[in-house]
């Protein structure tokens, strides 16, 4: 069953929110697909994304999972609210290497005050896609302050 966004202008709301996402810009993270309850986020890997063993830093993987789950939630958030992460659990299956990371964020439950979302993170290397991590996220919908 398709999810119906409570904000018909969710794409515009997300575009506005992305302008303030300085960490995403710094890391090179972009949203490549946005649908109600579902987003795809990607990062093209560079040397500064690695930790001392030459693999992708776990913090980048967790951040990408948070971005994918959070913006999937954002697509189902009513006007005047934004989701914020209340809990994030990331399970790392194997070290990540490659050219890019891709995260698929999906909302499993969208309540009035809480959303539950998941993210699957893949490493892309040449023509190979490898699932490297899975995350679950509980998001709280917070009311935005009135604009002046």
C-alpha positions in Angstrom: 0.0 0.0 0.0 1.3 3.4 -0.9 1.9 5.9 1.8 0.0 9.2 1.6 2.1 12.2 2.8 0.2 14.5 5.2 2.1 17.5 3.6 1.4 17.6 -0.2 4.4 20.0 -0.4 6.8 17.6 1.3 9.4 17.9 -1.5 9.6 21.7 -1.1 9.8 21.3 2.8 12.7 18.8 2.3 14.4 21.1 -0.2 14.2 23.9 2.4 15.5 21.7 5.2 18.4 20.5 3.1 19.7 24.1 2.8 20.5 24.0 6.5 22.1 20.5 6.5 25.7 21.7 6.8 27.0 18.3 7.8 25.5 16.6 4.8 27.1 19.2 2.5 30.4 18.8 4.3 30.4 15.0 3.9 29.1 15.1 0.3 25.8 13.4 1.1 23.0 13.8 -1.3 19.4 12.6 -1.6 19.0 10.9 -5.0 15.4 9.6 -4.7 12.5 10.9 -2.6 9.1 9.3 -2.4 6.5 9.2 0.4 8.0 7.0 3.1 11.2 6.2 1.1 14.4 8.0 0.2 17.8 7.1 -1.2 20.9 8.9 0.1 24.4 8.6 -1.3 28.0 9.6 -0.6 30.9 9.4 -3.0 33.7 8.1 -0.9 37.0 10.1 -0.5 40.1 9.5 1.5 38.8 11.7 4.4 35.9 9.3 4.9 38.3 6.5 5.9 39.6 5.6 9.3 43.1 4.4 10.1 42.7 0.9 8.6 41.6 2.3 5.2 38.0 1.4 5.6 35.0 3.7 5.7 34.6 5.3 9.2 31.6 3.9 11.1 30.5 7.4 11.9 29.9 8.2 8.3 27.9 5.0 7.9 25.8 5.8 10.9 25.3 9.4 9.7 24.2 8.1 6.2 21.7 5.8 7.9 20.4 8.6 10.1 20.0 10.9 7.0 18.1 8.2 5.0 15.8 7.2 7.9 15.3 10.8 8.9 14.4 12.1 5.5 12.1 9.1 4.8 10.3 10.1 8.0 10.3 13.8 6.8 8.2 12.8 3.7 5.4 11.7 6.0 5.6 14.5 8.5 2.8 17.1 8.7 3.4 20.8 8.0 4.7 22.7 11.0 6.7 19.7 12.3 10.1 18.1 11.6 11.4 14.7 12.7 14.4 14.5 14.9 16.2 11.3 15.8 15.4 10.0 19.3 17.1 6.7 18.9 19.4 5.2 16.3 20.8 1.6 16.3 23.2 0.6 13.6 24.4 -3.0 13.0 27.6 -3.2 11.1 27.9 -6.4 9.1 31.3 -5.9 7.4 33.9 -3.2 6.7 33.1 -0.9 3.9 35.3 -0.1 0.9 34.4 1.2 -2.5 33.5 4.2 -4.6 30.2 5.1 -3.0 27.8 4.3 -0.1 24.1 4.2 -0.7 21.4 4.1 2.0 17.8 3.1 1.4 15.5 4.7 4.1 12.0 3.4 4.7 9.3 4.3 7.1 7.8 1.3 8.8 5.3 3.2 11.0 4.3 6.8 10.9 2.4 7.8 14.0 1.2 11.2 15.1 4.2 11.9 17.4 6.7 9.1 16.6 7.9 7.5 13.4 9.8 4.2 13.1 12.2 3.9 10.1 14.8 1.6 8.9 17.9 2.1 6.6 19.9 -0.4 4.7 23.4 0.7 3.8 25.3 -0.6 0.8 28.9 -0.2 -0.4 29.3 0.1 -4.1 32.6 -1.0 -5.6 32.9 -1.4 -9.4 29.7 -3.2 -10.3 29.3 -4.9 -6.9 26.8 -3.8 -4.2 27.4 -5.2 -0.7 25.1 -4.7 2.2 27.4 -3.4 5.0 24.9 -2.2 7.7 21.3 -2.1 8.8 19.8 0.6 11.0 16.6 1.2 12.9 15.5 4.7 14.0 12.9 6.1 16.3 12.0 9.7 15.3 10.1 12.3 17.3 8.1 14.9 15.5 8.8 18.3 17.0 6.7 21.4 16.4 8.6 24.1 14.5 8.6 27.6 16.2 6.2 30.0 14.5 7.9 32.0 11.7 7.9 35.8 12.1 
